[in-house]
């Protein structure tokens, strides 16, 4: 269930519960010698104590904020088995730094070289996969000197 009211964006990071939480709130009460009568609005914020009745996880409400949704049109990425998001550009940079001997090779070779093969294999790939994350560098040559146009 996706909450759209009081618990919008709240989810237990331990068990995934989204249905109910215990949250310490503040309220202004009308109190007489006989007890309380009515109260105003109940308020809380991200620094309020919260706990999950399903698994007992506790902390501040901020700890229960779900990850924001990725941008509508993200750069190519894969989500690893750990849940971490790896952009293709980030992976290419790591390959260039940590495993330059794999430049131009298949992504499975490159990912094994930087220790991400199982992370990717057991994760999800919502974007198409390239053959290679980082191409072999081409040879740079100096431009040819312009021909002398004066016959002298």
Rosetta constraint file for C-alpha pairs under 8 A:
AtomPair CA 1 CA 18 HARMONIC 7.09 0.50
AtomPair CA 1 CA 19 HARMONIC 7.73 0.50
AtomPair CA 2 CA 8 HARMONIC 7.38 0.50
AtomPair CA 2 CA 18 HARMONIC 7.61 0.50
AtomPair CA 3 CA 7 HARMONIC 5.65 0.50
AtomPair CA 3 CA 8 HARMONIC 4.64 0.50
AtomPair CA 3 CA 9 HARMONIC 7.02 0.50
AtomPair CA 3 CA 10 HARMONIC 7.83 0.50
AtomPair CA 3 CA 18 HARMONIC 7.41 0.50
AtomPair CA 4 CA 8 HARMONIC 4.72 0.50
AtomPair CA 4 CA 9 HARMONIC 7.97 0.50
AtomPair CA 7 CA 18 HARMONIC 7.65 0.50
AtomPair CA 9 CA 65 HARMONIC 5.59 0.50
AtomPair CA 9 CA 66 HARMONIC 5.38 0.50
AtomPair CA 9 CA 68 HARMONIC 7.93 0.50
AtomPair CA 10 CA 18 HARMONIC 6.47 0.50
AtomPair CA 10 CA 61 HARMONIC 7.97 0.50
AtomPair CA 10 CA 64 HARMONIC 5.40 0.50
AtomPair CA 10 CA 65 HARMONIC 4.69 0.50
AtomPair CA 10 CA 66 HARMONIC 5.63 0.50
AtomPair CA 11 CA 16 HARMONIC 5.79 0.50
AtomPair CA 11 CA 17 HARMONIC 5.77 0.50
AtomPair CA 11 CA 18 HARMONIC 4.79 0.50
AtomPair CA 11 CA 64 HARMONIC 5.31 0.50
AtomPair CA 11 CA 65 HARMONIC 6.10 0.50
AtomPair CA 11 CA 66 HARMONIC 5.56 0.50
AtomPair CA 12 CA 16 HARMONIC 4.78 0.50
AtomPair CA 12 CA 17 HARMONIC 5.17 0.50
AtomPair CA 12 CA 18 HARMONIC 6.58 0.50
AtomPair CA 12 CA 52 HARMONIC 6.59 0.50
AtomPair CA 12 CA 57 HARMONIC 7.52 0.50
AtomPair CA 12 CA 64 HARMONIC 5.31 0.50
AtomPair CA 12 CA 65 HARMONIC 7.92 0.50
AtomPair CA 12 CA 66 HARMONIC 7.93 0.50
AtomPair CA 13 CA 63 HARMONIC 7.70 0.50
AtomPair CA 13 CA 64 HARMONIC 6.16 0.50
AtomPair CA 13 CA 66 HARMONIC 7.56 0.50
AtomPair CA 14 CA 55 HARMONIC 7.53 0.50
AtomPair CA 14 CA 57 HARMONIC 6.79 0.50
AtomPair CA 15 CA 54 HARMONIC 7.61 0.50
AtomPair CA 15 CA 55 HARMONIC 6.60 0.50
AtomPair CA 17 CA 52 HARMONIC 7.47 0.50
AtomPair CA 17 CA 54 HARMONIC 6.95 0.50
AtomPair CA 20 CA 52 HARMONIC 7.30 0.50
AtomPair CA 20 CA 53 HARMONIC 7.33 0.50
AtomPair CA 21 CA 50 HARMONIC 6.73 0.50
AtomPair CA 21 CA 51 HARMONIC 5.85 0.50
AtomPair CA 21 CA 52 HARMONIC 5.07 0.50
AtomPair CA 21 CA 53 HARMONIC 6.19 0.50
AtomPair CA 22 CA 50 HARMONIC 5.46 0.50
AtomPair CA 22 CA 51 HARMONIC 5.26 0.50
AtomPair CA 22 CA 52 HARMONIC 6.48 0.50
AtomPair CA 22 CA 53 HARMONIC 7.00 0.50
AtomPair CA 23 CA 44 HARMONIC 7.56 0.50
AtomPair CA 23 CA 48 HARMONIC 6.73 0.50
AtomPair CA 23 CA 49 HARMONIC 5.77 0.50
AtomPair CA 23 CA 50 HARMONIC 4.32 0.50
AtomPair CA 23 CA 51 HARMONIC 6.66 0.50
AtomPair CA 23 CA 61 HARMONIC 7.48 0.50
AtomPair CA 24 CA 44 HARMONIC 6.93 0.50
AtomPair CA 24 CA 48 HARMONIC 5.78 0.50
AtomPair CA 24 CA 49 HARMONIC 5.29 0.50
AtomPair CA 24 CA 50 HARMONIC 6.36 0.50
AtomPair CA 25 CA 42 HARMONIC 5.99 0.50
AtomPair CA 25 CA 43 HARMONIC 5.30 0.50
AtomPair CA 25 CA 44 HARMONIC 4.79 0.50
AtomPair CA 25 CA 48 HARMONIC 6.93 0.50
AtomPair CA 26 CA 42 HARMONIC 5.47 0.50
AtomPair CA 26 CA 43 HARMONIC 5.10 0.50
AtomPair CA 26 CA 44 HARMONIC 6.38 0.50
AtomPair CA 27 CA 39 HARMONIC 6.56 0.50
AtomPair CA 27 CA 40 HARMONIC 6.02 0.50
AtomPair CA 27 CA 41 HARMONIC 6.03 0.50
AtomPair CA 27 CA 42 HARMONIC 4.69 0.50
AtomPair CA 27 CA 43 HARMONIC 6.38 0.50
AtomPair CA 28 CA 39 HARMONIC 5.57 0.50
AtomPair CA 28 CA 40 HARMONIC 5.47 0.50
AtomPair CA 28 CA 41 HARMONIC 7.46 0.50
AtomPair CA 28 CA 42 HARMONIC 7.83 0.50
AtomPair CA 29 CA 36 HARMONIC 6.47 0.50
AtomPair CA 29 CA 37 HARMONIC 7.23 0.50
AtomPair CA 29 CA 38 HARMONIC 5.98 0.50
AtomPair CA 29 CA 39 HARMONIC 4.27 0.50
AtomPair CA 29 CA 40 HARMONIC 6.58 0.50
AtomPair CA 30 CA 36 HARMONIC 5.65 0.50
AtomPair CA 30 CA 37 HARMONIC 5.58 0.50
AtomPair CA 30 CA 38 HARMONIC 5.71 0.50
AtomPair CA 30 CA 39 HARMONIC 6.15 0.50
AtomPair CA 31 CA 35 HARMONIC 5.55 0.50
AtomPair CA 31 CA 36 HARMONIC 4.35 0.50
AtomPair CA 31 CA 37 HARMONIC 6.28 0.50
AtomPair CA 32 CA 36 HARMONIC 6.22 0.50
AtomPair CA 32 CA 37 HARMONIC 7.66 0.50
AtomPair CA 44 CA 48 HARMONIC 5.85 0.50
AtomPair CA 45 CA 61 HARMONIC 7.12 0.50
AtomPair CA 46 CA 60 HARMONIC 6.39 0.50
AtomPair CA 46 CA 61 HARMONIC 4.75 0.50
AtomPair CA 46 CA 62 HARMONIC 4.59 0.50
AtomPair CA 47 CA 60 HARMONIC 5.30 0.50
AtomPair CA 47 CA 61 HARMONIC 6.08 0.50
AtomPair CA 47 CA 62 HARMONIC 6.47 0.50
AtomPair CA 48 CA 60 HARMONIC 5.37 0.50
AtomPair CA 48 CA 61 HARMONIC 5.69 0.50
AtomPair CA 49 CA 58 HARMONIC 7.49 0.50
AtomPair CA 49 CA 59 HARMONIC 5.79 0.50
AtomPair CA 49 CA 60 HARMONIC 4.55 0.50
AtomPair CA 49 CA 61 HARMONIC 6.09 0.50
AtomPair CA 50 CA 58 HARMONIC 5.71 0.50
AtomPair CA 50 CA 59 HARMONIC 5.62 0.50
AtomPair CA 50 CA 60 HARMONIC 5.39 0.50
AtomPair CA 50 CA 61 HARMONIC 5.26 0.50
AtomPair CA 51 CA 56 HARMONIC 6.19 0.50
AtomPair CA 51 CA 57 HARMONIC 5.55 0.50
AtomPair CA 51 CA 58 HARMONIC 4.08 0.50
AtomPair CA 51 CA 59 HARMONIC 6.44 0.50
AtomPair CA 52 CA 56 HARMONIC 5.09 0.50
AtomPair CA 52 CA 57 HARMONIC 5.34 0.50
AtomPair CA 52 CA 58 HARMONIC 6.41 0.50
AtomPair CA 53 CA 57 HARMONIC 7.89 0.50
AtomPair CA 59 CA 63 HARMONIC 6.21 0.50
AtomPair CA 60 CA 64 HARMONIC 7.35 0.50
AtomPair CA 61 CA 65 HARMONIC 6.86 0.50
AtomPair CA 70 CA 74 HARMONIC 6.90 0.50
AtomPair CA 75 CA 87 HARMONIC 6.76 0.50
AtomPair CA 75 CA 88 HARMONIC 7.75 0.50
AtomPair CA 76 CA 87 HARMONIC 5.92 0.50
AtomPair CA 76 CA 88 HARMONIC 5.78 0.50
AtomPair CA 76 CA 127 HARMONIC 5.66 0.50
AtomPair CA 76 CA 128 HARMONIC 7.74 0.50
AtomPair CA 77 CA 85 HARMONIC 6.68 0.50
AtomPair CA 77 CA 86 HARMONIC 5.39 0.50
AtomPair CA 77 CA 87 HARMONIC 4.09 0.50
AtomPair CA 77 CA 88 HARMONIC 5.25 0.50
AtomPair CA 77 CA 125 HARMONIC 7.05 0.50
AtomPair CA 77 CA 126 HARMONIC 7.46 0.50
AtomPair CA 77 CA 127 HARMONIC 6.25 0.50
AtomPair CA 78 CA 85 HARMONIC 5.92 0.50
AtomPair CA 78 CA 86 HARMONIC 5.46 0.50
AtomPair CA 78 CA 87 HARMONIC 6.59 0.50
AtomPair CA 78 CA 88 HARMONIC 7.58 0.50
AtomPair CA 78 CA 120 HARMONIC 6.88 0.50
AtomPair CA 78 CA 123 HARMONIC 7.35 0.50
AtomPair CA 78 CA 124 HARMONIC 5.96 0.50
AtomPair CA 78 CA 125 HARMONIC 4.54 0.50
AtomPair CA 78 CA 126 HARMONIC 6.54 0.50
AtomPair CA 78 CA 127 HARMONIC 6.91 0.50
AtomPair CA 79 CA 83 HARMONIC 5.73 0.50
AtomPair CA 79 CA 84 HARMONIC 5.55 0.50
AtomPair CA 79 CA 85 HARMONIC 4.37 0.50
AtomPair CA 79 CA 86 HARMONIC 6.11 0.50
AtomPair CA 79 CA 120 HARMONIC 7.01 0.50
AtomPair CA 79 CA 123 HARMONIC 5.55 0.50
AtomPair CA 79 CA 124 HARMONIC 5.22 0.50
AtomPair CA 79 CA 125 HARMONIC 6.30 0.50
AtomPair CA 80 CA 84 HARMONIC 5.39 0.50
AtomPair CA 80 CA 85 HARMONIC 6.29 0.50
AtomPair CA 80 CA 86 HARMONIC 7.21 0.50
AtomPair CA 80 CA 119 HARMONIC 4.75 0.50
AtomPair CA 80 CA 120 HARMONIC 4.91 0.50
AtomPair CA 80 CA 121 HARMONIC 7.72 0.50
AtomPair CA 80 CA 122 HARMONIC 6.74 0.50
AtomPair CA 80 CA 123 HARMONIC 4.20 0.50
AtomPair CA 80 CA 124 HARMONIC 6.42 0.50
AtomPair CA 81 CA 118 HARMONIC 7.77 0.50
AtomPair CA 81 CA 119 HARMONIC 5.02 0.50
AtomPair CA 81 CA 120 HARMONIC 6.61 0.50
AtomPair CA 81 CA 121 HARMONIC 7.75 0.50
AtomPair CA 81 CA 122 HARMONIC 5.07 0.50
AtomPair CA 81 CA 123 HARMONIC 4.05 0.50
AtomPair CA 81 CA 124 HARMONIC 7.46 0.50
AtomPair CA 82 CA 119 HARMONIC 6.94 0.50
AtomPair CA 82 CA 123 HARMONIC 7.53 0.50
AtomPair CA 83 CA 123 HARMONIC 7.43 0.50
AtomPair CA 86 CA 90 HARMONIC 6.59 0.50
AtomPair CA 86 CA 91 HARMONIC 6.76 0.50
AtomPair CA 87 CA 91 HARMONIC 6.40 0.50
AtomPair CA 88 CA 92 HARMONIC 6.07 0.50
AtomPair CA 88 CA 133 HARMONIC 6.66 0.50
AtomPair CA 89 CA 93 HARMONIC 6.22 0.50
AtomPair CA 89 CA 133 HARMONIC 7.84 0.50
AtomPair CA 90 CA 94 HARMONIC 6.35 0.50
AtomPair CA 91 CA 95 HARMONIC 6.20 0.50
AtomPair CA 91 CA 133 HARMONIC 6.94 0.50
AtomPair CA 92 CA 96 HARMONIC 6.22 0.50
AtomPair CA 92 CA 133 HARMONIC 5.13 0.50
AtomPair CA 92 CA 134 HARMONIC 5.10 0.50
AtomPair CA 93 CA 97 HARMONIC 6.28 0.50
AtomPair CA 93 CA 134 HARMONIC 7.89 0.50
AtomPair CA 94 CA 98 HARMONIC 5.63 0.50
AtomPair CA 94 CA 99 HARMONIC 7.45 0.50
AtomPair CA 94 CA 114 HARMONIC 7.38 0.50
AtomPair CA 95 CA 99 HARMONIC 4.82 0.50
AtomPair CA 95 CA 100 HARMONIC 6.02 0.50
AtomPair CA 95 CA 102 HARMONIC 7.45 0.50
AtomPair CA 95 CA 103 HARMONIC 7.43 0.50
AtomPair CA 95 CA 110 HARMONIC 6.63 0.50
AtomPair CA 95 CA 113 HARMONIC 7.93 0.50
AtomPair CA 95 CA 114 HARMONIC 6.75 0.50
AtomPair CA 95 CA 133 HARMONIC 7.85 0.50
AtomPair CA 95 CA 134 HARMONIC 6.87 0.50
AtomPair CA 96 CA 100 HARMONIC 4.82 0.50
AtomPair CA 96 CA 103 HARMONIC 7.17 0.50
AtomPair CA 96 CA 134 HARMONIC 6.99 0.50
AtomPair CA 98 CA 113 HARMONIC 7.99 0.50
AtomPair CA 98 CA 114 HARMONIC 6.64 0.50
AtomPair CA 99 CA 103 HARMONIC 7.58 0.50
AtomPair CA 99 CA 110 HARMONIC 7.23 0.50
AtomPair CA 99 CA 113 HARMONIC 6.16 0.50
AtomPair CA 99 CA 114 HARMONIC 6.69 0.50
AtomPair CA 102 CA 109 HARMONIC 6.92 0.50
AtomPair CA 102 CA 110 HARMONIC 5.69 0.50
AtomPair CA 102 CA 113 HARMONIC 7.67 0.50
AtomPair CA 103 CA 110 HARMONIC 7.61 0.50
AtomPair CA 103 CA 132 HARMONIC 7.86 0.50
AtomPair CA 103 CA 134 HARMONIC 5.47 0.50
AtomPair CA 103 CA 135 HARMONIC 5.14 0.50
AtomPair CA 103 CA 136 HARMONIC 4.51 0.50
AtomPair CA 103 CA 137 HARMONIC 7.62 0.50
AtomPair CA 104 CA 132 HARMONIC 5.89 0.50
AtomPair CA 104 CA 133 HARMONIC 7.71 0.50
AtomPair CA 104 CA 134 HARMONIC 5.91 0.50
AtomPair CA 104 CA 135 HARMONIC 4.12 0.50
AtomPair CA 104 CA 136 HARMONIC 4.66 0.50
AtomPair CA 105 CA 109 HARMONIC 6.47 0.50
AtomPair CA 105 CA 110 HARMONIC 6.74 0.50
AtomPair CA 105 CA 131 HARMONIC 7.82 0.50
AtomPair CA 105 CA 132 HARMONIC 5.91 0.50
AtomPair CA 105 CA 135 HARMONIC 7.63 0.50
AtomPair CA 106 CA 110 HARMONIC 6.54 0.50
AtomPair CA 106 CA 131 HARMONIC 5.48 0.50
AtomPair CA 106 CA 132 HARMONIC 4.97 0.50
AtomPair CA 106 CA 133 HARMONIC 7.97 0.50
AtomPair CA 107 CA 111 HARMONIC 5.89 0.50
AtomPair CA 107 CA 130 HARMONIC 7.44 0.50
AtomPair CA 107 CA 131 HARMONIC 5.96 0.50
AtomPair CA 107 CA 132 HARMONIC 4.73 0.50
AtomPair CA 107 CA 133 HARMONIC 6.07 0.50
AtomPair CA 108 CA 112 HARMONIC 6.09 0.50
AtomPair CA 108 CA 117 HARMONIC 6.35 0.50
AtomPair CA 109 CA 113 HARMONIC 6.24 0.50
AtomPair CA 110 CA 114 HARMONIC 6.60 0.50
AtomPair CA 110 CA 132 HARMONIC 7.72 0.50
AtomPair CA 110 CA 133 HARMONIC 7.60 0.50
AtomPair CA 111 CA 115 HARMONIC 5.99 0.50
AtomPair CA 111 CA 116 HARMONIC 4.88 0.50
AtomPair CA 111 CA 117 HARMONIC 4.61 0.50
AtomPair CA 112 CA 116 HARMONIC 5.92 0.50
AtomPair CA 112 CA 117 HARMONIC 4.81 0.50
AtomPair CA 112 CA 118 HARMONIC 7.97 0.50
AtomPair CA 116 CA 120 HARMONIC 6.12 0.50
AtomPair CA 117 CA 121 HARMONIC 5.97 0.50
AtomPair CA 118 CA 122 HARMONIC 5.83 0.50
AtomPair CA 119 CA 123 HARMONIC 6.06 0.50
AtomPair CA 120 CA 124 HARMONIC 7.01 0.50
AtomPair CA 120 CA 125 HARMONIC 7.75 0.50
AtomPair CA 125 CA 129 HARMONIC 7.53 0.50
